[in-house]
């Protein structure tokens, strides 16, 4: 841990709390929690993940003082321990699946030549068409998600779907797996890339289980922290 530094190169500290060690670094409100700070926060979590079970705090979690940190740990300790046991030996794999929007032809067909109507029968008709197209998208996204689940058999999953560039949908899938099964998962990904010819897939990981940690602590904004140096939490880790 001596070689690991926090945001803007600040030293990190371990706060022992029963069976946990909470890793923090000092933070001054004059410092800017920008994109680079977010990258540094993620680096601390990633470095600790190599040797421990970690529960990442949300980026920007700042405590007013040491006592506030201790109170938060005491009030959340039972949930932290439950999460540690649930996620011990687990890792997150991240799939991005780009697929054709199944409704792109219908959208072109139903698009009115002028502005969208806001009242009357045309407005109601447009609402019905939009709802029908959205249901069709959800059906396709759900079918692909189910197919991915059957291929990879994760312990748990988190999925989001959104429309991106014209005519495309993006499925963002986080899979929770046993850390020892990363190579097997990667082999399944290679097979899936061949089978899913209509999709463009990207794989990253293994990562700390960001999507599978129950958010328990309250976020204190930098503005609310006042002046002086405050503890900025990176993660709670198993001792």
N, C-alpha and C positions, 0 to 999 in steps of 0.2 A: 504493500500500500504506500510505501514511502515515495515511490516514483509517480504516483497518481496525484494530479493537481486538479483543482476545481475550476470554476468560472474565472476567466481572466488570470489564470495561473495561481489563484489563491490556494493556500494549503487546505487540505481536507482533514476533518476530525471524525473520530468514531465515538459516538455516545452510547455506552453500554446500557442496555435496558433489559434486564433479566436475560432471556434467551436470544435477544436481538442486539444488533449493533446498528445504530442509525448514523449514516454517513452524511456529513454536512460540510459546507465551506462558508466562510464569511462573505457577507454581501453588504455593500454600501448603497443607499438609495441614489447616490450620485452616479453609480455605474449603470450602464444601459443594458437591460436584459434584451438584447437584440438576437438576430438569427445566429450569430457566432456564439453567443452565450448558450443558446439552445443546443448547438452542436457540441459544445464543451460539456454541457450537462449530460447529453446522451453518451459521450465518450466515457465519463466516469461510471455510468451505469453499465456500459458494455465491458469495461475493464474488470469491474467487480463481478459481473456475470460469469466470467471465465473460471472463477474459483468458488462462487457462493450462489445460493438461492437468493434472488433479489426481488424486492417489491418496489418498482420505480415510483417515486413521487412525481406528481405533475410538475412540469417545468414552470418555474416562477413561484413555487411554494416557499414563502418566506415567513419566519417566525419573529415576533417582536423582540424576544429575548430568550435566554436559555430556559427560563422557567416556563415560558409558553410552549417551547419544544417538549419539555418533560411532561407537562400536562397533556399535551396532544398524544404522546406515546402511551401514557398511562390509560387514557380514555379509549384508545384504539387497540391496546395490546392484544386483547383476546382475538379480535378480527385479524390483526396482523399474523398472529400465530396460526390461525386457521388457514389463511392464505398461503403462508409459508409451507405448511404441510400439504396443501393441495397442489402447489406449484413446484415442490421439491423435485429436482431431476427432470423438469419439463423445460421446453423451449418453444418459441414461436417461429413458425415459418410463414412467409408472406407471399401470396400469389396475387398478381394483377392479370386479369383476363380481359382482353379487348375483343369485343364481338360486334357484329353488325346489328344495328337497330332494326328489329323486325318490323317496325312501323314506318320506315322511311318512305316507302312508296305510297302508303296511305296518307302520310302527312302532306306529301306533294299533291296528291289527288284532292284532298279536302281543304287545302289552303285557299282561302278566299282571295280574290284579286285585290281587294282594298283592305282597309283597317278591319280588325276583328269586331263583330257586332257586340254591343253591350246591353241590349235589351231585345225583347220580343222572341219570336219563334226561332229566328236564326241564332240568337244567343244561346237558347236552350239546346238547340241542335248541336251547336259547337261544343257545349259542355258535355253532352252525351258522347260525341265522337272522341273528345279528349279523354274522357273517363275510360272508354272502350280501348283506346290505344294504350293508355297507361296500364290497364289490366293485362293487355297482351304482352307488354314489355315485362311486367312482373312475372307472368307465366314463363316466358323464355328465360329470364334471369334465374327463376327458381329451378327450372329444369337443369340448367347448366350447373347451378350450385349443388343440386342433388347428385348429379353425375360426378362432380369433383369430390364430393363427400364419399361416394362409393369407391372412387379410385384411391383416395389417400387415407381414408378411415382415421381422421384425427380424433383426439380425445375431446376436443371442443372446437368451436369455430365462431368467428364473428365476420359478418358479410355486409357490405354496402354496395349499392349499385347507383350509378349516375350516368346521364347522357353527357358525352364529351364533344369531340369534333363532330361535324355534321354526319349523320348516318351511323354513329358508333355509340356503344355503351361500354362502360368500364365496370367490371366486377372487382372489388377490392376484398380479398379473402385472407383472414388471419386464421391459421390452424395451430392448435396447441398439440404438441407431440412429446413423446419421451426423448430426452436428450440423446440417448443411445441409438435412436432410430433415424438420425439425420441422413445418413448415407442411404438408407432404404427409402426414405422420403424423396431424396434427390433422384434415385433410380425410377421411382414412380412418376416423378415429374418428367423425366426423359420419355417415358412411355406415353404419358398423357399428351405431351407436345406433338407426338406423332399421330395419335388417335384423334385429337381435337383439331382437325385441319382447318376448321372454320374460325378458329380463335387464335389470337396472338397472345402468348403467355410469357410472363416474366416472374422469376422466382428470386427471393432474397431471404437471408437468414442463415443460420439460426440467430434469433434475437432474444433478448429478455422478454418476458411475457407481458408486454405493454397492454394488450387488448384484454387480458384476462385477470387483471388486478382490480378488485373492488375499490373504488375511490372512497377513502374514508376520512381523510384529513381536509380541513378547510383551507382554502387558498387565501393568504394575506397578500394583498397587492403591495408593490413597492411604495406607492404613495401613502398607504396606511401605516407603513412601518416606521415613519418618522425619521429623525436624524440618527447618525451613528451607524455602527456596524451590527448587522443582524445575521443569525444563522439561516442559511439557504439550504434546504434539504434536497439531497440527490436521491436517496433511497433508504429503505429499511432492509437490512440483510441478516441472514441467519448467522448466529455467532459461530 
